[in-house]
Every structure is written in C-alpha cells, then in structure tokens.
C-alpha cells in the first residue's frame, strides 16, 4: 500500500501534498458531510408497508466548491414493497427513493430562433 493512502487510512492528512483536499469538510468523519453534494438521511415509516422503514436521502442544492459550474442532482432508485390492503392481504407497489446525490454539468438547451 502506498505511503499516502496508508496515512489516509489511518486518518492522517498530509497538508503539504496537493493531492489531498484542504477543505475542513474533508476532516469530518461523516460521509454525508464530506461529499461534494452534502446530503442527509430521512427515515420514512409506514406500518402498512413491508418493509415498514425506508431511508431516503435529501440532497443539498449545491456542489461544494463547484457552485457556479455544476448542478447537484439526486440519484433515484425504484424498489418494490408490499402494501397492506386488509388483514394479511398485500399488494405489490413501487416506491421511488433517493439513494444518493451527484454533481453534473448543467443541461444546455439550445433555443432555435
């Protein structure tokens, strides 16, 4: 293992190495705060559904350090759940969850005269 990656693994940061970000966000342990798009978890509970608990991500509306050049967008996934109809009767249902966030270049729409 390379010396730098071993130090990073141990939580040591070489501030003289330009390959290592100097942002104070880099030093925090929470991955959601170290991301270029900060995000947060939201717990969604529904006792009429299996699974009854799902985690949804809420993305920040900006990309840290790239506010003027990139847009923050959610990464969504469709999952199947069981929705209780009555008693022990269930139906299959689709739920769309945000599972992550990413930064993308803005979409450019060409306007023709």
Secondary structure by P-SEA (a helix, b strand, c coil): ccaaaaaaaaccccccccccccccccccccccccccccbbbbbbbbccccccbbbbbbbccccccccccbbbbbbbbbbbbbbbccccbbbbbbbbbbccccccccbbbbbcc
